[in-house]
């Protein structure tokens, strides 16, 4: 068998299934997944099994990273690609989990050529061909407070999707029915409105951090789509509609009308 044939066989290999007891325990702990209909839950179960089989996990600084925590991360990491398919998570292999916030050393060169260095304190990071890095404390907070508009895993997976075409610009690879021109026009206009509002000190429905750049705007509204879509629909209905077309229906949509799981 040639190299390409072996690679194809590896990609097609069915990953080990997630045991029923483990699956039900994880779903009970992840309200975003509980809100999915049975068909989408079943599809997510397959995606999560693929993720666990294809991605390696590394724990840093003594964080306890058991099988159930890995599964809870896998559920939230594959939820954004429920409609896109797991091929959208290609090109990287590792998940690194810190117990809490972590520091990253940055260097910046200004227009005069002066280089300054400093530490950024982060709760998540996504590298183009490198790891997905997460703070477990923030993952746990998102599980406990699922509808507050924040989800670090969804945020960083949005960056991974944005990076697929090599440009960090808030425009991911789009499935065929979606128009790149319409996406760019809607997101650029929404980002410009948001950035102006933040610059003027106004309160905004979208977190102020989204004004850092078009890439962060996409990541922030993506986590809102999964964890608190109603304010996004009111503030930027065109963006909300495009995210629904891209990611699929928001798990939290209409949650007030649903009985507890």
N, C-alpha and C positions, 0 to 999 in steps of 0.2 A: 504494500500500500504506500502510495506516495505521500509526501509531506502535506500537501493540500488536502488530500483525502483523509489523512489522519486528523488534521485540524478540524475538518468538517465533522468527522465522527465524534470528536471530543465535544464540539459545541452542541451537537444533537443529543448527546448522552443524557438520559433522564436522571436528574439528581435524586438522592434518597428522599422519600416523602417525609413530611413532618408528622410525627405521631399525633393521634387524635388528642390525647390528654394534654400534651405540650401545646398544641395549637389552640385548644379551647382556653387554656390558662392565659396564653398570650393575648388572645382576642379580648378576654375579660379585662385585661390590664391596659388595653389600647382603645379608647373610645372612638378614635377616628375610624378604626377598622370595624368596630361594632355597628357603625352607622351604614356600612355598605350592605347592599342587598346580597342574598346568598350566592348569586352567580358571580358577582364581583369579588366576594370573599374567597370563593373557590379559586378564581384566577389569581388573586393576590397570594394565596397559599402556595401555588406553583411558582410564582415569581420569587417569593421569600425563600423557598427551598433552593431555587437556582442561586440566589444571592449567597446563601450560607455555604453552598458547595463551591462557588467560584471565587469568593472573597475571603481573604485571611484577616483575622482579627488580632490586634496587639493591644495589651493592657499596659498602661504606663503608671509609674509611681504608686503601685500597690492597689490600683482599682480592681474590684472584684468583677470579673467579666465571665459569668457562667453562661450556660447554653440558653437560658431563658432571656437574659439580657441581650445576647447576640440576636435572638429571634425578634425581640422588640425593636432593635435597631433595624434589622432586615425588613420588618413590616413597614416601618416608616420610610425607609430608603427606597422601597419598591412601589409604594403607593403612588408617587408622582409618575411612574412609568407604567401604571396599570393599563392604560390605553396605548401607550407608545410601544411597549414591549421591552424585555430585558436587554435587547441589543443596544438600547439607549444608554446603558450603564457600562458599555465597553470601554476598553483602553486603560483601565486601572484595576488594581487587585487588592488593595489593603485598606482596612479600617483601623485607625488608631484611636484609642479611647483614653482620655485623661480623666482623673476623678473630678476635676472642676476646671475653672479657667486656666489657661496656659499662656505663656509668653512667647512671642516670635520676634526675633531681632530683624529690624528693617533698616535699609539704608536709602537715603533720598538725595538726589543731586539736583540742585536748583539751577536756574537759568545762568547763573554766574559760574557754575561748575563746582560750587561748594557742596561737599558731601557731608550729610549729617546722619547719625545713627541713633536709633532708639528702639524701645520695646513696645510692641502692641500686645494688649491683653485681649485674648479671644476666647470665644466659647465654641467656635467651629471654624474649619478652613477646608477648602477644596483645591487641590492642585490639578493641573491639566492632565498629566499622566502619572501623578503621584497619588498619595493616599487621601482618603476622606478622614478628617480629624474632628473629633467630637468631645465635648465635655459631658461626662455621664450625669453630673449634677443637673445640667440643663436639659438633657434628654428626660431625666426623671421628672423634672418640673413640668415639662411639656405633657408627659403622660398624666400627671396629676391635675394639670390645668389646661385641658386640651382646646378650649374655646376662647383663649385670651389673645389670639392673633399672632402668636409666636410658635415656631416649631423649628428648632435648630437643624434637625435632619432634613426636613423639606427645604429649608433655606440653602443648605450646602449642596443638596442634590440638584437644586435649580442652577447653582453655579456649575456643577458638573455637566448639566445639559447645555448650558450656555457655552461651555468650553469645547463642545464636540467639534465645532467647525474651526476651532483655533482662535476665534476672536471673542474677547470678553466685552460684549457690547449689549447684553440684554436681549439678543435675538438668537434663540436656539435653532437647531435644525427643526424645520416645521414639517409636519405631515402634509401630504399633497393637497387636501382640501383647503388648507390655510394659506392665505396670500402673504408673502413676506412684505410686500409693499404696504398692505393694510396693517400688518403687525407693527412695522416700523413707524408708520404715521400715527397710529393710536398710542403706542407706548412713548414715543418721543414727545407728543403733545401732553400726555399725562405727566411724564417726568418733568417737563418744563414748568407746568403748573405747580407741581409739588415743590420743586426746588425754589421757585419764586416765593411760595407761601412760607417755606421754612426760613428762607433768607430774611423775610419781613417779620419773622417771629410769630407767625400765626399758628394756632392749633390746627392740626391736620388729622384726618381719619387714618391716614397711612403714616407709619412710624417715621420720624424725622431722619433716621439713618438712611432711608431710601434715597435721600437727596445727595448721597455721597457719589453717585454715578449711575449711569443707565443699567449697569450690571447689578448693582445693589438694589435698584428699584425693582428689577425683575425678580430678584430673590425674595425681597420683602413682600411684594404682592403675591408671590407664589405661596409663601407660608400663610399669608392671610386667606388665600383661596381655600386652604385645607383647614384652617383653624378658626377663622372668623370672617366668613365671606360677606356678610350683610353690609358692614361699613364700606367695604370695597365696592360692592354693587351700587351703593348710594353715591359714593365719591367719584368713581370712575367706571360707569357701567360698560363702556366699550372694552376697556381692559379686562373687566371681570368676565365678559362674554367670550373674549379671546382665550382667556385662561381655561374656561370651561370647555371650549372646543379643543384645547391642547391637552389638558390633564384629564378631562372627564368631569362629571358633576362633583361639586364640592360635598364632602361627607357631612359637613355641618349645615348645609342648606336645609332650612325648615326643621332644624333640630328641636325647636320649641314645641312643635306639633307632634313630636314623636315621644312615645313612652320610653322610660328608661330600659336599657337592655338588661 
